[in-house]
Amino acid sequence: MQVQILPDAAAVAQHGAAFIAERAAAAVRERGAFTLALSGGRTPWAMLRALAALPLPWAQLQLFQVDERVAPAGDASRNLTHIQANLLDHAPLPPAQLHAMPVDAADLHLAAADYAATLQRVCGTPAVLDLVHLGLGSDGHTASLVPGDAVLQIDDADVSLSGPYQGQRRLTLTYPVLNRARCVLWLVCGADKRDAAARLRAGDATLPAGGIGRANAWLLGDAAALG
């Protein structure tokens, strides 16, 4: 894992956007497309606003979600609501290239299987994403891989429905697809993340986040979290 400590959350957001833009350009040069999966969280909102202003190869970009809460369309708890407001409303991504998690489906287990099939259709079999952006909770969770959830044990599916966490169930990418990604970009900010970040950097496998491979991982964080 490569680690970069930056002064504050604003600097982390700017560096994160530049990192994604560089990876996008390289992927298009090498493979003709760029597949990106985004998580939620407040620091990424600023990163997405910065990303929208950069000259990405939008026509070759396929955008996925790392996880999503089961909530109505437009709900403030939905990651997609903030992806839309901070990125998609300001960037020329073709609508067909946004692959939103179908959390409004009647059968959420079938919805998870359908999303996994979309990943395979776009990213190959098995699905390999170019870049996955992840955050880190103070309890060590990432994506919607949370402490004690059965989803942590899944090794035969790329997408799953989690149990309730903070009052909501979620669809989430699982370890298999996250660990096949060509690159993982962690963004971690705030003093409340200091302990979890230290354990992540130390390779603590008891954290849900510790199940993510380190060989192709970059960790960007502010001084409060990583200093």
Secondary structure, 3 states (H helix, E strand, C coil): CEEEEECCHHHHHHHHHHHHHHHHHHHHHHHCCEEEEECCCHHHHHHHHHHHCCCCCHHHEEEEECEEECCCCCCCCCHHHHHHHHHHCCCCCCHHHEECCCCCCCCHHHHHHHHHHHHHHHHCCCCCCCEEEECCCCCCCECCECCCCHHHHCCCCCEEECCCECCECEEEECHHHHCCCCCEEEEECCHHHHHHHHHHHCCCCCCHHHHCCCCCEEEEEEHHHHC
